Amino acid sequence: MPTQVLDKFRGVVQLVEAIGVEEVRKIPGFHDEPLKGKRKGQRSHTTQPRVSAFYYVVSKGAAEFVSVEEVNKHEY
């Protein structure tokens, strides 16, 4: 994975830790969506064109934990 992609993703993770995933989703340009099919229950965040991170959101009391399940480059 290119360094610039990892750096951007780390920034997203830090932002989620600071203000929560629900607040981060409200930011314009944050491309996040629920998934369907075999990935139902997961969400996708696009860190750059054609690069997505798939994750689950697990609530535990007032805290939310975001776990990245897979990062891949889509083939078009």
C-alpha positions as CSV (number, residue, x, y, z in Angstrom):
1,M,0.0,0.0,0.0
2,P,1.5,3.4,-0.9
3,T,2.6,5.6,2.0
4,Q,0.2,8.4,1.0
5,V,-2.8,6.0,1.3
6,L,-1.6,4.7,4.7
7,D,-1.0,8.2,6.0
8,K,-4.5,9.4,4.9
9,F,-6.1,6.3,6.5
10,R,-4.2,6.8,9.7
11,G,-5.6,10.4,9.8
12,V,-9.1,9.1,9.4
13,V,-8.5,6.6,12.2
14,Q,-7.3,9.4,14.5
15,L,-10.3,11.6,13.6
16,V,-12.7,8.7,14.4
17,E,-10.9,8.1,17.7
18,A,-11.2,11.9,18.5
19,I,-14.8,12.6,17.6
20,G,-16.5,9.3,16.7
21,V,-17.4,7.6,13.5
22,E,-20.9,9.1,13.4
23,E,-19.5,12.7,13.5
24,V,-16.8,11.9,10.9
25,R,-19.4,10.6,8.5
26,K,-21.0,14.1,8.5
27,I,-17.8,15.7,7.1
28,P,-18.2,16.6,3.4
29,G,-16.0,14.4,1.2
30,F,-16.0,11.5,3.7
31,H,-17.1,8.6,1.5
32,D,-18.6,6.1,3.8
33,E,-21.5,3.7,3.0
34,P,-23.2,0.5,4.3
35,L,-22.5,-2.5,2.2
36,K,-24.8,-5.3,0.9
37,G,-24.5,-8.9,-0.1
38,K,-21.7,-10.9,1.5
39,R,-20.5,-7.8,3.2
40,K,-23.8,-6.9,4.8
41,G,-23.2,-5.5,8.2
42,Q,-20.0,-3.9,7.1
43,R,-19.2,-0.3,6.0
44,S,-16.8,0.9,3.4
45,H,-14.7,4.1,3.6
46,T,-12.9,5.2,0.4
47,T,-9.5,6.6,1.3
48,Q,-8.6,7.5,-2.3
49,P,-10.2,6.8,-5.7
50,R,-10.5,3.0,-6.1
51,V,-9.0,2.2,-2.6
52,S,-11.5,1.2,0.1
53,A,-11.3,0.0,3.7
54,F,-14.1,-2.3,4.9
55,Y,-15.0,-2.2,8.6
56,Y,-17.5,-3.1,11.3
57,V,-18.7,-0.6,13.9
58,V,-19.2,-2.3,17.3
59,S,-20.8,-0.2,20.1
60,K,-19.7,-0.8,23.6
61,G,-21.5,1.6,25.9
62,A,-20.6,5.2,25.0
63,A,-17.5,4.1,23.0
64,E,-17.3,2.9,19.4
65,F,-14.6,0.6,18.1
66,V,-13.8,0.6,14.3
67,S,-12.0,-2.5,13.0
68,V,-10.6,-2.5,9.5
69,E,-11.4,-5.9,7.9
70,E,-9.8,-5.5,4.5
71,V,-8.2,-2.9,2.3
72,N,-8.1,-3.5,-1.4
73,K,-7.7,-1.7,-4.7
74,H,-10.8,-2.2,-6.9
75,E,-10.3,-3.5,-10.4
76,Y,-12.4,-1.7,-13.0
